[in-house]
Amino acid sequence: MSFRLRVDPILCDAHGVCAELFPERISLDDWGYPIVESAPIERDLLEHARRAVAACPVLALTLERV
């Protein structure tokens, strides 16, 4: 089973916490909104992804099964 990150652009307020916690897969655009790679998350990075999802202050970042 594999997972990937998904960001809800309507909920996101561009806090940037996700990119700080998971820079391997999340970067920020010029306005501070996340750019999330669509590739599945490798097993060794899954805990980092979960931590970034849990830290999102507006719950805009989710981890979904592929």
C-alpha positions in Angstrom: 0.0 0.0 0.0 1.3 3.4 -0.8 0.3 7.0 0.1 0.6 10.4 -1.4 0.1 13.9 -0.1 -2.8 16.1 -1.1 -3.3 19.8 -0.2 -6.7 21.5 -0.2 -6.0 24.9 -1.8 -9.3 26.3 -0.4 -8.4 25.5 3.2 -4.7 26.3 3.0 -3.6 29.7 4.6 0.0 29.4 3.5 1.5 29.0 7.0 4.4 26.9 5.5 4.7 24.5 8.4 4.3 21.5 6.0 7.3 22.6 3.9 9.4 23.1 7.0 8.6 19.6 8.3 8.7 17.8 5.0 11.0 19.6 2.6 11.8 16.3 0.7 8.3 16.5 -0.9 6.9 20.0 -0.2 8.1 23.3 -1.5 6.5 26.7 -1.3 5.5 29.0 -4.2 6.2 32.8 -4.2 3.1 33.4 -2.0 4.0 30.7 0.6 1.5 28.1 -0.6 2.7 24.5 -0.8 3.6 22.7 -4.0 3.3 19.0 -3.2 4.9 16.3 -5.3 2.4 13.8 -6.6 4.7 10.8 -6.4 3.9 8.1 -3.8 5.7 8.5 -0.5 8.4 6.0 0.2 8.1 4.0 3.4 11.1 5.6 5.0 9.5 9.1 4.6 6.0 8.1 5.7 6.5 9.2 9.3 7.8 12.6 8.1 4.7 13.0 5.9 2.4 12.1 8.8 4.1 14.6 11.0 3.6 17.4 8.4 -0.1 16.4 8.0 -0.7 16.5 11.8 1.0 19.9 12.1 -1.1 21.7 9.5 -2.9 24.4 11.5 -5.9 24.4 9.2 -6.0 20.7 8.3 -5.4 21.5 4.6 -2.8 18.7 4.1 -3.9 15.1 4.0 -2.3 11.7 3.3 -4.3 9.5 1.0 -4.0 5.9 -0.1 -3.0 5.4 -3.7 
